């Protein structure tokens, strides 16, 4: 936990996480990616968006 509290760190599928200074900020943004046969890595289906934007869109 000490290491995680030193600085922000990148969640590869969902933006920045921060437990620094006692914060407990989980994923604040998300993307949708997929692996396609024959591809060399992840393909973006939907780009990274702020969770508030996603929630607003799906609750309307």
C-alpha positions as YAML, in Angstrom:
chain: A
units: angstrom
residues:
- id: 1
  name: UNK
  ca: [0.00, 0.00, 0.00]
- id: 2
  name: UNK
  ca: [2.88, 2.39, 0.73]
- id: 3
  name: UNK
  ca: [4.05, 2.13, -2.88]
- id: 4
  name: UNK
  ca: [0.53, 2.79, -4.21]
- id: 5
  name: UNK
  ca: [0.20, 5.88, -2.01]
- id: 6
  name: UNK
  ca: [3.38, 7.51, -3.34]
- id: 7
  name: UNK
  ca: [2.02, 8.64, -6.69]
- id: 8
  name: UNK
  ca: [-0.75, 8.28, -9.25]
- id: 9
  name: UNK
  ca: [-0.59, 5.26, -11.51]
- id: 10
  name: UNK
  ca: [-2.02, 4.40, -14.90]
- id: 11
  name: UNK
  ca: [-4.77, 1.81, -15.23]
- id: 12
  name: UNK
  ca: [-4.26, 0.57, -18.81]
- id: 13
  name: UNK
  ca: [-8.00, 0.31, -19.53]
- id: 14
  name: UNK
  ca: [-9.33, 3.11, -17.40]
- id: 15
  name: UNK
  ca: [-7.21, 6.16, -16.81]
- id: 16
  name: UNK
  ca: [-5.41, 7.29, -13.65]
- id: 17
  name: UNK
  ca: [-5.79, 5.89, -10.12]
- id: 18
  name: UNK
  ca: [-4.61, 7.85, -7.09]
- id: 19
  name: UNK
  ca: [-4.20, 6.75, -3.50]
- id: 20
  name: UNK
  ca: [-1.72, 9.58, -2.79]
- id: 21
  name: UNK
  ca: [-2.18, 11.70, 0.34]
- id: 22
  name: UNK
  ca: [-4.86, 9.36, 1.68]
- id: 23
  name: UNK
  ca: [-7.07, 9.69, -1.41]
- id: 24
  name: UNK
  ca: [-8.97, 6.67, -2.61]
- id: 25
  name: UNK
  ca: [-9.75, 7.80, -6.15]
- id: 26
  name: UNK
  ca: [-10.53, 4.77, -8.24]
- id: 27
  name: UNK
  ca: [-11.07, 4.71, -11.95]
- id: 28
  name: UNK
  ca: [-12.52, 8.07, -13.02]
- id: 29
  name: UNK
  ca: [-12.55, 7.29, -16.73]
- id: 30
  name: UNK
  ca: [-13.05, 4.20, -18.84]
- id: 31
  name: UNK
  ca: [-12.65, 2.94, -22.38]
- id: 32
  name: UNK
  ca: [-13.90, -0.11, -24.22]
- id: 33
  name: UNK
  ca: [-11.22, -2.14, -25.97]
- id: 34
  name: UNK
  ca: [-11.16, -5.55, -27.57]
- id: 35
  name: UNK
  ca: [-8.65, -8.07, -28.81]
- id: 36
  name: UNK
  ca: [-9.24, -9.17, -32.37]
- id: 37
  name: UNK
  ca: [-7.74, -12.34, -33.77]
- id: 38
  name: UNK
  ca: [-4.62, -11.49, -35.71]
- id: 39
  name: UNK
  ca: [-4.24, -8.03, -34.13]
- id: 40
  name: UNK
  ca: [-1.03, -7.14, -32.33]
- id: 41
  name: UNK
  ca: [-2.78, -5.60, -29.33]
- id: 42
  name: UNK
  ca: [-5.94, -4.00, -28.03]
- id: 43
  name: UNK
  ca: [-8.23, -2.19, -30.46]
- id: 44
  name: UNK
  ca: [-10.22, 0.79, -29.20]
- id: 45
  name: UNK
  ca: [-13.99, 0.34, -29.52]
- id: 46
  name: UNK
  ca: [-14.82, 3.47, -27.50]
- id: 47
  name: UNK
  ca: [-12.15, 5.97, -26.39]
- id: 48
  name: UNK
  ca: [-11.48, 6.91, -22.77]
- id: 49
  name: UNK
  ca: [-14.32, 9.00, -21.34]
- id: 50
  name: UNK
  ca: [-14.95, 10.55, -17.93]
- id: 51
  name: UNK
  ca: [-17.29, 8.35, -15.86]
- id: 52
  name: UNK
  ca: [-19.64, 11.28, -15.23]
- id: 53
  name: UNK
  ca: [-20.11, 11.65, -19.00]
- id: 54
  name: UNK
  ca: [-20.83, 7.92, -19.36]
- id: 55
  name: UNK
  ca: [-23.28, 7.91, -16.44]
- id: 56
  name: UNK
  ca: [-25.09, 10.99, -17.77]
- id: 57
  name: UNK
  ca: [-25.45, 9.34, -21.18]
- id: 58
  name: UNK
  ca: [-26.82, 6.01, -19.93]
- id: 59
  name: UNK
  ca: [-29.21, 7.46, -17.35]
- id: 60
  name: UNK
  ca: [-31.04, 9.81, -19.71]
...
